[in-house]
Amino acid sequence: MHFHIVSIFPRLFHSYLADSILKRAQDNGKIQFSFYDPRSVTTNKHKKVDDLPYGGGPGMVMMAEPIIKLWETITQKTFKEKLPFTKKRKFKTILLSPGGETFTTGMAKTLAREYTDIIFICGRYEGVDARVAEVTGAELVSIGDYVLTGGELAAMVMCDSIARQCEGVLGNQASLEEERISSHEMYTRPERFSYRGKEYGVPEVLLSGNHKKIDEWRKTH
Ligand code: SAH
């Protein structure tokens, strides 16, 4: 899976991608990230990427042209690169937007299964000129019912969740949590933990060694 990130703040991604599972997945060639900064393709002197909104109102709107230019470069250039197996490239463009469809694990699974390349367009300020979605056919996606200062965190959340659905990313963790009989309530050592004079134990069933009972408990916790 190749993630293409269009953002005027690409550095925001670096620390998160430089550690742990996403780092290993990049080192192993399971996932790849590329960054494209709209400022790098602006034609005006001051590298301006935003302008006043038509119809008035507060704030600024990201201009369509630099983003569309980058989108064109990404799709054309990447289409020509060969994949190391017989799979054909399949692109999806996502525009991060608080008004979009809400992201879910189901969406992450579909995206991981059906595409080889995902382009994320990260908005800033009051958002992105609507003609970007019109031209690129981007799907508008929100990561939740709250407003962020930019699309970068939202893109990272999506990349993280999609990446763990890609084959080989979770390494020796044979199957994904969602498919196992899994519980969100988990315990590890020590068996008895004290805090301010009170003892906190582990549910007996998890210590019982009875796997049938453990599976039953996990289904309900
Ligand atoms: N006034 C705008 C808010 C813009 S927030 C509006 O009501 O739509 C600035 C940018 O942050 C957006 O363009 C989008 O890319 C990103 N963003 C903010 N909240 C988000 C969310 N919940 N999910 C995805 N992207 C979000």
Residues whose N, C-alpha, C, O or C-beta is under 5 A from the ligand:
A	BS01	SAH	L96 S97 P98 I121 C122 G123 R124 Y125 E126 G127 V128 V141 S142 I143 G144 Y146 V147 L148 T149 G150 G151 A154
